[in-house]
Amino acid sequence: MDVIAFFQQAMAHVPVIVQPLLVALAGVIPFVEGELAAVLGVWAGLNPFVAAIAAAVGNFASVFVVVFFGARIRAVVVARRARKAAAARAAAVPVPAGGMPGEIAEPELEPEPKSKPESKGVQRFKRFLVRFGVPGASILGPLALPTQFTSAVLVSTGVAKGWVLLWQGVAIVLWTTVTTLSAVGVLALLEG
């Protein structure tokens, strides 16, 4: 059985009102995202416009959640680091004999735990970010990582939530449109 016929038969068993919801739900999944969800929706027999909108909405919903919670987590981490730094400065003690009078010794700070090396996708995305800024990194990001991951990286580096959501939305609409049109073209070629 060919893949397109399989999707069409599977979707035929689902109520029409639920079909776009399934496509939106698929758009929430990293690596599937709006791009592949729209393709699956078109191949399953949904109107391409409906499939693209449902897939993009699902993908954007997951990005919104990542950005919202990622920004809150970053704010907590930054505040904790600021408190630790302030406490370390307050705990500074005068230098014992041999030091200059009035000189303050900085206490030893705990070393930062070593993190895992970054994946090639994250490294590529960070190069996009440095070279093209947030707009370019958001639009080119899906070539390296899912939009949910690129959103998390952007928020963790301190980019404003609104800016991340704007450019991730543009990227989602752009890539979902491109893949939807490609799916329609492939379907037209296969159907003759």
Secondary structure, DSSP 8 states (H G I E B T S, - for coil): --HHHHHHHHHHTS-TTTHHHHHHHHHHSTTTHHHHHHHHHHHTT--HHHHHHHHHHHHHHHHHHHHHHHHHHHHHHHHHHHHHHHHHHHT-EE--TTS-TT-EE--------------HHHHHHHHHHHHHHHHHHHHHGGGTS-HHHHHHHHHHTT--HHHHHHHHHHHHHHHHHHHHHHHHHHHHHHH-
